[in-house]
Amino acid sequence: MVFGGLVADIVAGIATNKAPVLVATLVLAFPAAVAVGFSVAQYQQARSCGAEPASWWHLGGIALAALVWLTWPTSPGVLDRVRGAGQACTILLSTPTPTADCLARARDAYDSRNLVWWLTGALILMMAPLSRRARMAAWAAIPTAFAGCLLAAHFLELLLLHYHPGG
């Protein structure tokens, strides 16, 4: 289940490169949501039957998900070292003064990227207590981390595509 979610997220990240935000969100979030849903079901089942807790080594899945979340790139190469909307517009437009339209689009893209990235981190942390009873929860955090990072990067990719349609 978890390996399938990883593969599905990576393929979805490639397939939704130029897709609208709604399509990319649905396609990227679906595999992770299925894995999280099965994790919650496993947690409820293990709790209701009084199963003994999983071993602590399952928290390695949470640690791996946190590592993916912290290291996976969430911006395209051109915007990799950019610190905000103004600098992004200067690079995208190749002019010293950014336009109001570019600033608004870039600000929205960066805000959306940051929101998705932080929400992904919160979801990974919320899955840590579940992993004590549901083994799958620890490992389902990994496709969740990939999905969140790919979706966070998608906002800046769309900004880049808007100002460089040929690139």
N, C-alpha and C positions, 0 to 999 in steps of 0.2 A: 504494500500500500504506500509506504513512505517513499520507496525507491521510484515507484510509478509517479508519485507526486513531484519528485525532483525532476524526472525526465520531462514530465508534462509542463512544468514551470519553465524549464530551459527552452523547450520547443516553443511554448507560448510566447516567451520573451522575444524570440527570433521572429515568430509569425506576426506579432502585433507591433512590430517596430514603427510602422507608419499608421497604425489604426487609431481611431478616435479614443479619447480617454475612457469613455463608458465601455467600449468593446474590450480595450486592454484590461480594464479593471475586472470585468467579468471573467475573461479568459484566464488571467493570471491568478485571480483569487479562488477560482473554483477548485483546482486540485488541492490547494492548501486548506480550503474550507472543508472539503471531504475528509482530509486527514484529521483535522481538528474535530470534526463531528464524530468520527469513529473513536477518537481519543476520549472525548467526553462520554460517549456511550460505554466505552471500556471502563472508565473511571466509575460511572454509576453502577455498572454490573459488578465490578470488583468490590465496591463499597457495600453494595446490598448483600452480597454473599459472604462478606467478612473475610475476603481473601487476604493473605498476608501481604504486606507492602513489598514493592519491588526493591531490588538491591540499589544501593546508592550509585553504582557505576552507570545506571541509566541516566543520571544527571549529565553524563558526558554528551548526550544528545543536545541538551540545553546549552552546554558550553560550546559545542560545535556550532549550533545555531547562532549564538551570540558572536562567535568569531566570524561567521559568514556575514552577519548583520553589520559588524564593524569594518570588515575589510572589502566587501564586494563594492565595486565602483557604482556610484549613483549619479554620475554625470558623464556625458560624452567627452571624448578626449580634448576637444577644443575648449570646453568649459570646465576642464578638470581643476585648474588652480584658481578659478574665478571666485571672488569674494563679494557676491551680491549682484543685484540687477543692473546697476549702473555700469559696472565693469563688463558684465556679460553683453550689454547692448553696445558698448564701445568696441568689443571684439566682433560681435555679429555684424554690425553695420560698417565697421572699418572707418568710423568717424570719431573725432574727439568728443562730440556732443551727442548724446543719445536722444532719440525722439520720444515724445510722450507715449505713443503707442507701444514702442518697444519696451520702455520702462514698465508700463502697466502689465504687458504680457510676461515680461521676465520676472517681475515681482510676484505675479500669480503663480508662475511655474516654480519659482523657488519656495514660495510658501506651501504649495501643494506637495512638493518633494519633501520638504522638512516635516510636514504633518504626517505623511505616509510613513516616512522613515522612523519617526518617534513612535507612532502607533504600532508599528511592527515590533520595535524593541519592547514596548509595553506588553504586547501579546506574547512574546517569547518569555518574558518574566512571569506572566500569568500562567503559562503552561508548566512552569517548574513545580508548583505544588501538586498539579495533576499527575505529574510523572511519578510521584511516590506510590500511587496506586495503579495508574495506567501506564504500562511500559511504552505503549504507542505514543503517548503524549510527548515524551522526551524526544522521540525521533521525528514526530510530526512537526516539531518546531523548526526543523531544518528546511523543509519545503516552504514553510511559512516565512522564514527569513529570506529565502530566494525570491519568493513572490513579492514580498514587501520591497526589497531592494530593486528588483526589476521594474516594479510599478513606480517607485520613486524616480528611477532614471528615465522612465517614459515621459515624464513631464518636461524635462529638459531636452530630451530628444525631439519632442514636438516643437519646442521653441526653436531649436536648431534647424529643423526641417522647414519651419515657417520662414525663416530669414535666409536659408540656403537651400532652396528647393532642389537644386541640381546636385547637392552634396550629400 
